[in-house]
Amino acid sequence: MGTGCFYCAFENGVKVLEWKGKLEKFHTVFQAELMGLKETIIKECRGNETTKISTDGLSSVTAVPDPQTLINLSETSSPFSYRIEIYW
């Protein structure tokens, strides 16, 4: 089967985007949470806007004190926002 991950983006309370991913069955739920955070950061952090990310995975929030460490800046196609807030 595998472990799934998911994120959705809202603007003004309206869902505007969703993404689903699946890891191999040997991956953990923690790895799926980190993958979801990484994909959110890559796809949603643009320009100078503050990006607010909410997650139900406290372990992911505490494991990633600096969200920029999750990605390689070359993976983004636009200017990267350095204002990222992750909430649990």
N, C-alpha and C positions, 0 to 999 in steps of 0.2 A: 504494500500500500504506500507508505511514505508519510512524512510529516508535512503539513501544509502551513502556509503563511499567507497573510492578506493585509491589505491596507486600503483605505478609501480617503478621499480628499473632499472637504467641504468648503464652500465659499458662501458666506452669508446664510449659513444653515442649510444649504442645498448641496447634496452630493453631486460632485462634478466629475469624479474619476474613481475607479477602483482597479486594483491589481491583485491577482492571485498567483501564488507560486507553490511549487511542491518540491521537497527535497527527498532524497532516497530514504529508504526505511531505516538505515543505520544512523541517520542524523537524529539529534535530540530536539525536544521542544524549545530549549534554550537557543539552539542554532537557528531554528525557524523564526523565533522572535527577533534575533539579531538580523537575519536576512530581511525580514519585513521592515525593520528600522532603516537598514541600509538602502533598500529600494525607495522608501519614502523620502529619505534625505536626498538621494540622487535625482529623483523626479520632481520633487516639490520645492527645493531650495534654490530660488533664483533671485537675482538682483539684490536689492537692499531691504526687501521685506522681511519681517520677522516671521519665521515658520514655527508654529506650535504643534507639537506631536504629542498625542495622548496614547498611552499603552497600558495594558493590564499586567504587563510583565515587570514587576519590581526588580527582578534579578537583572534584566536587560538594562534598566535605567541605571542601576548602581554599577554595572559592569562597564558602562560607556560614559565616563564623566565628561568627555569631549566628543560630541557626535561626529566631528570632522575626522576622527581617527578611523571611523568605519569605512570611509571611501577613499579611493584614489581620485584626486581632482581631475585626472584625465578622463574619468568615466562620465563626467558631466558635460553636457553640450552647451551650457550657458554659464554666465558668471555665477559663482557660488556665493550663497548668502552665509555670512558668518554669524547670523543671529538665529540660532536654533534653540528652542526651548522644548525639553522633553518632560512630560508630566506622567505621573503614575496615579 
